[in-house]
Amino acid sequence: MCSAEDLNFTQENQQNISITLNCPCWTDDDRRIVASFEYWVGGVAVCCLSIPGMLLNLIATYLLSTRVSIQTTFNSLLISLFVMDSFYLLFETLKSYRSKFHMESRIHTILLPKLTYPLMFVSLSASIFMTVAVAHERYVAIKKPIQHRQSMRSSKFQRQKSSVYILMVILLAFGFNVPKFLEVDLQWKSNIDVTSNDTKVK
């Protein structure tokens, strides 16, 4: 049998559990703070970092592509990495303009479900996989330096090796993100005013 102390203890535990399970209620001040944080961090900070990042990637791509005398597999992979990273930064900037600054256009809205939204994740995955490819190429060069140096004398072999890396990265990036092409859908609702359409993104 349970004593009175045990019953009091269980009742106190139930009260504590019921108190902890109650969700907090947000006030208007809390919502304003969160909205301000999302605006400055998810909007302004993202644009301040992504736009200079794209410019630096373009400069690095131009410098590496113009130095024909040192065209190696490593340089080709770096150029591909800069390009893929720039695409991701571009799509992330467009997302910030759309969701945080409310500067979307009709074309941007139409291209969102099947182009800009899935390609943002494809470019992110491609950038990650290309970083792994660059690391693997450096690993092979360090593990087998003699074979690597001999193979680098053939420009045809370098192009084939770079093409294999880039093709594998692109296929993996698209393969991992096939569901992203099916996630978003647009529904156009016609209002009384024929000139305006309400856009809803599922």
C-alpha positions, 0 to 999 in steps of 0.5 A, a space after each residue: 500500500 502507498 503511504 500518504 507521503 508517496 501520494 503527495 510525492 506523485 501528486 507533486 510530480 504530476 503538477 510539475 509535469 503538467 507545468 513543464 508541458 505547458 507551451 509558452 505564449 509569445 507576446 507581440 514583443 517576442 514576435 517583433 524581436 524574432 522578425 527583426 532577428 530574421 530580417 537582419 541575420 537571414 536577410 541583411 547578413 546573408 546578402 552582405 556575405 554572399 554578394 562579396 563571396 560571389 565577386 571573390 569567386 569570380 575573381 578567383 575563377 578568372 585568375 585560375 583560368 587565365 594562367 594557362 601554364 599551370 592548368 592542372 586537375 587541381 586547378 580545374 576542380 578549384 574552378 568548378 568549386 568556385 562556380 558551384 559555390 557562386 551558384 549557391 550564393 546566388 540562389 541564397 541571395 534570391 531567397 533572401 530577397 524573396 522571403 526577407 525583403 519581399 522583393 520577388 517578381 512574377 518571374 521569380 515566383 514562377 521559377 521558384 518551384 521547379 528551378 530556383 528552389 531545387 537548384 539551390 540545394 543542388 548547388 549546395 550539394 555540388 559544392 560540398 561534393 566538389 570539396 570532397 573531390 578536391 580533398 581526394 585529388 590532393 590525397 592521391 597526389 600525396 599518397 602516390 607522388 611519382 605516379 601523380 607527377 607522371 600522369 600530370 604530364 599528359 594534358 589529355 589525362 588531366 582533362 579526363 580526370 577532371 571530367 570524371 570528378 565533375 561528372 560524378 559530383 553533378 550526378 550525385 548532387 542531382 541524385 540526392 536532391 530529386 525530391 526537392 523538385 517535387 516539394 514546392 507547388 504553386 497555386 494561383 487563386 483568382 480574386 475579384 480583381 482580375 488584374 491581381 493574383 494571390 500566390 501560395 507556395 505549398 
